[in-house]
Amino acid sequence: MNVIEPMTNDIPKGILVMGVPACPPEATFHHRWHTGRRVEIAAFKLGRYPVTNLEYRAYLADTGAKPPAFINAPGFSADHQPVGAVSWLDSVAFCSWLVQRTSKGYRLPTDAEWEHAARGGNEGTCFAWGDELSPDKAWYGGQATTKEAGQYPANGFGLFDMTGNVWEWCADRFEDVSGGLHAIDNPIGKPPSDNRVLRGGSFLTKNPMNLWLAYRHEDPPELRHECIGFRVALSLGYP
């Protein structure tokens, strides 16, 4: 058995005001982010990087799970590139495997935990580094492939690639939060849904709004796409 545990960083407890700053007037998808919802975040650990091909290959070798479509594709196969084309169900299975093999509380981060960690202690800005998006800070903009993890500056909590590279699954079902309300699990214009939250944008993302730390995307839990990956969270005090 060859378990390669993702490196994790300590994320301090705090009070997160989700979805702040408010989005500019031209942004119309207000159901996509919370606007001023206050959430108490307990201390936890989060992956320093998105889960990489190297880490995911150890899981595949140990379990015989079906490999993601792009893990051996040209431009996507380097050991330290984020694994892509993994569904929410795949990412949950990976976390469950880590729990079994390590007896540690690995899981996906919640929606609020992800936003708290992504801000890196810098509240009230669109990105961890400020309000201006820059190609020197993140990998985005309709690129051909992912980058190896950690090629851009870390945020204040020492986390890399929270903006761009691959979208990241969160544990939560997607909720319509129009007007800042905590609504039922019902994405706008759709029947009640099992869609899950995605965060952070990716190498394919061209719309800057989709890269804001407040922005919440949704997709079905079985969806696999080359621009979608994940990172692990780790509960403290796990027995």
Summary of the structure (lengths in Angstrom):
residues: 239
radius of gyration: 16.7
end to end distance: 22.4
largest distance: 53.1
contacts: 782
relative contact order: 0.23
helix: 19%
strand: 18%
